[in-house]
């Protein structure tokens, strides 16, 4: 509690992507599977799905690059707002 820094000064924040009010993370992707030199599978470049209501009864769903928060893709889901966007998700 004694080490709370002002916004923009905390080195623990890797990135921030401003989205609409009430946006919330829904699910991380597993990334791209890569076989390392020992034959083990590692997953690199995970992405995160998030959503936000648009105040018109719809949800906008975003896919963000996990490394830097860049918006990779977005789409609008008509009538799926629920007042707070989408809560949770499954990714395969």
C-alpha positions in Angstrom: 0.0 0.0 0.0 2.9 2.4 0.5 4.3 1.7 -3.0 1.4 2.9 -5.1 2.7 5.0 -8.0 0.9 7.5 -10.2 -0.5 6.3 -13.5 2.3 6.0 -16.1 5.1 5.7 -13.5 4.6 2.0 -12.5 7.1 -0.3 -14.3 4.8 -3.2 -13.7 2.3 -2.0 -16.4 3.5 -3.5 -19.6 1.0 -1.8 -21.9 -2.4 0.0 -21.9 -4.8 0.1 -24.8 -7.6 2.6 -24.2 -11.0 1.1 -25.2 -14.6 2.1 -24.6 -15.9 2.4 -21.0 -16.7 -0.9 -19.3 -14.4 -3.0 -21.5 -13.3 -6.2 -19.9 -10.9 -9.0 -20.8 -12.7 -12.1 -21.9 -10.0 -14.7 -22.7 -6.4 -15.2 -23.7 -5.4 -17.3 -26.7 -2.8 -20.0 -26.2 -0.5 -18.3 -28.7 1.4 -20.0 -31.5 2.8 -23.4 -30.6 6.5 -23.7 -31.4 8.8 -26.7 -30.9 12.0 -25.7 -29.2 15.4 -27.3 -29.7 14.7 -29.9 -27.0 11.5 -31.0 -28.7 9.2 -29.3 -26.2 6.3 -27.2 -27.3 6.3 -23.6 -26.2 3.5 -21.1 -26.9 4.5 -17.6 -28.2 2.7 -14.5 -29.1 -0.5 -15.0 -27.1 -3.4 -12.5 -27.7 -6.3 -11.4 -25.6 -10.0 -11.1 -26.5 -11.8 -8.2 -24.8 -15.1 -6.5 -25.3 -17.0 -3.4 -24.6 -20.7 -2.3 -24.8 -21.4 0.5 -27.3 -24.4 2.0 -25.5 -26.6 0.9 -28.5 -27.3 -2.6 -27.3 -24.3 -4.2 -29.0 -20.8 -5.4 -28.0 -17.6 -4.6 -29.8 -15.1 -7.4 -29.5 -11.4 -6.8 -29.9 -8.4 -9.0 -30.3 -5.3 -7.4 -28.9 -1.7 -8.4 -29.4 -0.5 -9.7 -26.0 3.0 -8.2 -26.4 2.0 -4.6 -26.9 -1.8 -4.2 -26.8 -2.1 -3.4 -30.5 -5.7 -4.0 -31.8 -5.3 -6.9 -34.3 -9.0 -7.2 -35.2 -12.4 -6.1 -34.0 -16.1 -6.8 -34.7 -19.5 -5.8 -33.5 -21.9 -8.3 -32.1 -25.5 -6.9 -32.5 -27.7 -7.3 -29.4 -25.0 -9.0 -27.3 -24.4 -6.0 -24.9 -25.9 -7.2 -21.6 -25.1 -3.8 -20.2 -21.5 -4.6 -19.6 -20.2 -6.3 -22.8 -19.1 -9.9 -22.8 -18.0 -11.6 -19.6 -15.7 -14.5 -20.1 -15.0 -16.5 -23.2 -13.5 -19.8 -24.5 -10.8 -19.9 -27.2 -9.7 -22.9 -29.2 
